[in-house]
Amino acid sequence: MENMKLYIDESGNTGQPVIDGVGLTNYKEQPFFALGGILIETEERENQLIDFVDRLKAKNKIQAPELKSKSIYERKPDFIIELFEELKRLDIPFFLEVMDKKYYLATQLINTLFLPSNRFLMDKESILIRNGLADLFYRNLPEKFYVEFCELCFHPSRERFENLLSALCEYFKPLPTEVDEINYTSVKLTWDDYLDDYDNGNYPNAYLNYLPPPDLDKKGKIVSILPNTHAFSYLVARCERLRVDEGLPPFTIIHDEQKHFDEIIKSTLDLMKSTKTDELLKDSPVGAKAIFKIPDTAVLTFEDSKGMKIIQVADIITGFIMRAWNDFHRKEFGSLDRYKSILRSFIFDNVTHKSHGINLLIPQTDYELLLEYLRNVQYRLW
């Protein structure tokens, strides 16, 4: 193969938040999203993995032509365990993204209206502060602010922007803690910066500088804050970090077929070819694991998984991590205990490169609970 191949598949609803009378309904029904990728360096390695999967199917008496993660996770745990062992034996890098969608919204709210990167550093200390605030917002910020933020992103207007900033200032100003004071000061500074832009003649669109970049769907409608595009860009950036650090050839991205978001994902990749994000992240833990500017020659295609066995493998590992995280979140440890060895290897084992393995965009308190579970510590926080 001239290029390496990065096979990608997803698990979980990919759409933007759905707003109704009771809040973000679909985020409550499907609160998590996962994306997984497998990097195949040579045709020989690809054939080795395909041959192994065929043997594993025969061993586990799986006759269906297409592998599906749900039935395998529930009924064939040895299949998944042996698959991860083979990926490790063949030294095939895999990349997993797991996202709590509400927590993702909290980070977007912070990174746009409270601590925007054009005003605050993105070094290690700053990222720790952002993560701490995201945890607080996730647990305590009333849902109406998430709804109003989403409405602003979907239907951007000066009035909605000013109303949301004003409401956030009113919410945080009378609260008693030092953190509340910091939040008030931060959002008030955004308000003042916006007014400066307004006074300098950038009206009527000055508020757009403080919102996440929008996308357009196939009907020309604005969509925004999509979990899948965020996960996609970070997964690809982690793969690019590996490629650059190890002097590997470029990679072609082969994504499972997308009916609604293929053009948006292509646009995301095109934006990565000219992004300056790496300049902001050069001194941060994120920058150590990811390079967001990718070569102009990077190619993305979409393929039907029915005819692509490696995409089916990506489906297995992605569906596994989604179901494992759901089991953990629901405290269904009887199911999850079967896979404890795999999860321990994700978190505790040394990997050959810092970009490999799993990235968790989840509240820190949930991560600490996961560590306790994997260390067999009594669940003092449950």
Secondary structure, 3 states (H helix, E strand, C coil): CCCEEEEEEEECCCCCCCEECCEEHHHHHCCEEEEEEEEECCHHHHHHHHHHHHHHHHHCCCCCCCCCHHHHHHHCHHHHHHHHHHHHHCCCCEEEEEEEHHHHHHHHHHHHHHCCCCCCCCCHHHHHHHHHHHHHHHHHCCHHHHHHHHHHHHCCCHHHHHHHHHHHHHHHCCCCCHHHHHHHHHHHHHHHHHHHHHHHHHCCCHHHHHCCCCEECCCCCEECCCHHHHHHHHHHHHHHHHHHHCCCCCEEEEEECCCCCHHHHHHHHHHHCCCCHHHHHCCCHHHHHCCCCCCCCCEEEEECHHHCHHHHHHHHHHHHHHHHHHHHHCCCHHHHHHHHHHHHHHHHCCCCCCCCEEEEECCHHHHHHHHHHHCCCCCCCC
